[in-house]
Amino acid sequence: MSARARETGEIFGPRMTLFADVLALGVVTALACLPLITAPAALSTACAVVRGTGEGQPATARRYLALLCDRFRAGDIAAGAVALAGVSLLAADLALAGAGLPGARGFAVTAAAIGACAVVVGLRACARPEAIGDWRAAVRGAAGESARDVGGSLLVLLALAAAVLCAWMMLPLAFLVPGPLALALTAIDVRNVRMPHGETA
């Protein structure tokens, strides 16, 4: 992403403008995620808007809404349903583990590890360009990248943890964090594309 120099007398530079746009993007993304089943499409659209800044396109709420109007096809709804089912299953498994069943600790650790891997793949899929039209291709690509780029996968978890912590510390921030999260996920995906094959971070 290229950034022009700040002109004389200009209070805010292009990076500050982008940051403000990303926060506005976070608000509209959070609102689009409220039905829950729309969350994957909403987040992947935010990532597409952020990615577009590298091609000189604005990262504005208006552009986000324009792209979002073309979403929510059958594939997007199916992706949301799968994500909801996965989260519900993980929550149920952890609840059962917390009920004091025999072997609950090992079961909880295993379920948490599987859940973390699924979350990483899902978030990385949202950041991939294929998510706009082909979720299966996006998930396949994300699964491969998650295995090859362990450093990037850890960065995804850190970005998610930071977003959750911000929302937990101050609830109104929950309506802002989807923007920075989309920015982080897109940056991780772009970073991985630009790295020489076989190089890890």
C-alpha positions as CSV (number, residue, x, y, z in Angstrom):
1,M,0.0,0.0,0.0
2,S,1.6,3.3,-1.1
3,A,1.2,6.4,1.0
4,R,1.7,9.9,-0.2
5,A,3.6,12.4,1.9
6,R,1.6,14.8,4.1
7,E,1.3,18.2,2.5
8,T,2.2,21.4,4.2
9,G,-0.7,22.5,6.4
10,E,-2.4,19.1,6.3
11,I,-3.2,18.0,9.9
12,F,-3.7,14.3,9.2
13,G,-1.6,12.2,6.9
14,P,-2.9,9.3,4.7
15,R,-2.2,6.7,7.3
16,M,-4.4,8.5,9.8
17,T,-7.1,8.8,7.2
18,L,-6.8,5.1,6.5
19,F,-7.0,4.3,10.2
20,A,-10.2,6.4,10.5
21,D,-11.7,4.6,7.5
22,V,-10.8,1.2,9.1
23,L,-12.7,2.2,12.3
24,A,-15.7,3.2,10.2
25,L,-15.4,0.0,8.3
26,G,-15.4,-1.8,11.7
27,V,-18.8,-0.3,12.6
28,V,-20.6,-1.3,9.4
29,T,-19.0,-4.8,9.6
30,A,-20.1,-5.2,13.2
31,L,-23.7,-4.2,12.2
32,A,-23.6,-6.6,9.2
33,C,-22.5,-9.4,11.5
34,L,-25.4,-9.0,13.9
35,P,-27.6,-11.7,12.3
36,L,-24.5,-14.0,13.1
37,I,-25.1,-16.2,10.0
38,T,-23.9,-13.3,7.9
39,A,-20.6,-12.9,9.8
40,P,-18.3,-14.8,7.3
41,A,-19.6,-12.7,4.4
42,A,-19.4,-9.5,6.3
43,L,-15.8,-10.1,7.5
44,S,-14.6,-11.3,4.1
45,T,-16.1,-8.2,2.5
46,A,-14.2,-6.0,5.0
47,C,-11.0,-7.8,4.0
48,A,-11.8,-7.2,0.3
49,V,-12.2,-3.5,1.0
50,V,-8.9,-3.3,2.9
51,R,-7.2,-5.3,0.1
52,G,-8.5,-2.8,-2.4
53,T,-6.5,0.0,-0.8
54,G,-3.4,-1.5,-2.4
55,E,-5.0,-0.8,-5.8
56,G,-5.9,2.8,-4.9
57,Q,-9.5,2.1,-4.0
58,P,-11.0,3.8,-0.9
59,A,-11.5,1.8,2.3
60,T,-14.8,3.5,3.1
61,A,-18.1,2.4,4.5
62,R,-19.8,3.3,1.2
63,R,-17.6,1.0,-0.8
64,Y,-18.1,-1.7,1.8
65,L,-21.9,-1.5,1.5
66,A,-21.7,-1.5,-2.3
67,L,-19.7,-4.8,-2.2
68,L,-21.9,-6.2,0.5
69,C,-25.0,-5.8,-1.6
70,D,-23.6,-8.5,-4.0
71,R,-23.1,-11.0,-1.1
72,F,-25.4,-13.2,0.9
73,R,-25.7,-15.8,-1.9
74,A,-26.4,-19.4,-1.1
75,G,-22.6,-20.0,-0.6
76,D,-22.3,-17.1,1.9
77,I,-25.3,-18.3,3.9
78,A,-24.0,-21.8,3.9
79,A,-20.6,-20.6,5.2
80,G,-22.4,-18.7,8.0
81,A,-24.4,-21.8,8.9
82,V,-21.2,-23.9,9.1
83,A,-19.5,-21.3,11.2
84,L,-22.4,-21.1,13.6
85,A,-22.7,-24.8,13.9
86,G,-18.9,-25.1,14.6
87,V,-19.0,-22.5,17.3
88,S,-22.1,-24.1,18.9
89,L,-20.5,-27.5,18.8
90,L,-17.3,-26.2,20.4
91,A,-19.3,-24.4,23.1
92,A,-21.3,-27.5,23.8
93,D,-18.1,-29.7,24.0
94,L,-16.4,-27.2,26.4
95,A,-19.6,-27.1,28.6
96,L,-19.6,-30.9,28.8
97,A,-15.9,-30.9,29.7
98,G,-16.7,-28.4,32.5
99,A,-19.4,-30.7,33.9
100,G,-16.7,-32.8,35.6
101,L,-17.0,-35.9,33.3
102,P,-14.1,-38.5,33.4
103,G,-11.2,-37.4,31.2
104,A,-12.7,-33.9,30.9
105,R,-9.4,-32.0,31.1
106,G,-7.8,-33.9,28.2
107,F,-11.1,-33.6,26.2
108,A,-11.2,-29.9,26.8
109,V,-7.6,-29.4,25.7
110,T,-8.3,-31.4,22.5
111,A,-11.5,-29.6,21.8
112,A,-9.8,-26.2,22.3
113,A,-6.9,-27.1,20.0
114,I,-9.3,-28.3,17.3
115,G,-11.4,-25.2,17.7
116,A,-8.3,-22.9,17.5
117,C,-7.2,-24.6,14.3
118,A,-10.7,-24.2,12.8
119,V,-10.9,-20.6,13.8
120,V,-7.5,-19.9,12.2
121,V,-8.5,-21.6,8.9
122,G,-11.9,-19.8,8.9
123,L,-10.4,-16.3,9.5
124,R,-7.6,-16.9,7.0
125,A,-10.3,-18.0,4.5
126,C,-12.2,-14.7,5.1
127,A,-9.0,-12.8,4.1
128,R,-8.5,-14.6,0.8
129,P,-9.8,-13.1,-2.4
130,E,-11.5,-16.3,-3.3
131,A,-13.9,-15.9,-0.4
132,I,-15.9,-13.3,-2.5
133,G,-17.1,-16.0,-4.9
134,D,-15.9,-19.5,-3.8
135,W,-15.8,-20.4,-0.2
136,R,-14.6,-23.9,-0.8
137,A,-11.5,-22.7,-2.7
138,A,-10.9,-20.1,0.0
139,V,-11.1,-22.7,2.8
140,R,-8.8,-25.1,0.9
141,G,-6.3,-22.4,0.3
142,A,-6.5,-21.2,3.9
143,A,-6.0,-24.7,5.3
144,G,-2.9,-25.1,3.2
145,E,-1.5,-21.7,4.2
146,S,-2.3,-22.3,7.9
147,A,-0.2,-25.5,7.8
148,R,2.7,-24.0,5.8
149,D,2.8,-20.6,7.5
150,V,2.7,-21.4,11.3
151,G,3.9,-17.9,12.1
152,G,1.0,-16.3,10.2
153,S,-1.4,-18.6,12.0
154,L,-0.1,-17.5,15.3
155,L,-0.5,-13.9,14.2
156,V,-4.1,-14.6,13.3
157,L,-4.7,-15.9,16.8
158,L,-3.0,-12.9,18.4
159,A,-5.1,-10.5,16.3
160,L,-8.3,-12.3,17.3
161,A,-7.2,-12.3,21.0
162,A,-6.5,-8.6,20.8
163,A,-9.9,-7.9,19.3
164,V,-11.7,-10.0,21.9
165,L,-9.7,-8.4,24.7
166,C,-10.5,-4.9,23.5
167,A,-14.2,-5.8,23.2
168,W,-14.2,-7.4,26.7
169,M,-12.5,-4.4,28.4
170,M,-14.8,-1.9,26.8
171,L,-18.0,-3.2,25.2
172,P,-18.5,-0.3,22.8
173,L,-15.2,-1.2,21.1
174,A,-16.9,-4.4,19.9
175,F,-18.4,-2.2,17.2
176,L,-14.9,-1.0,16.1
177,V,-12.7,-4.1,16.3
178,P,-13.9,-5.9,13.1
179,G,-12.2,-3.1,11.1
180,P,-8.7,-3.5,12.6
181,L,-9.2,-7.3,12.6
182,A,-9.9,-7.3,8.9
183,L,-6.9,-5.1,8.4
184,A,-4.7,-7.5,10.4
185,L,-6.1,-10.6,8.5
186,T,-5.5,-9.0,5.1
187,A,-2.0,-7.9,6.1
188,I,-1.1,-11.4,7.1
189,D,-2.5,-12.8,3.9
190,V,-0.6,-10.2,1.8
191,R,2.5,-10.8,3.8
192,N,2.3,-14.5,3.1
193,V,1.8,-14.0,-0.6
194,R,4.9,-11.7,-0.8
195,M,7.2,-14.0,1.2
196,P,9.5,-16.2,-0.9
197,H,8.3,-19.8,-1.1
198,G,9.4,-21.8,1.9
199,E,10.3,-18.8,4.0
200,T,8.6,-18.6,7.4
201,A,8.3,-15.8,9.9
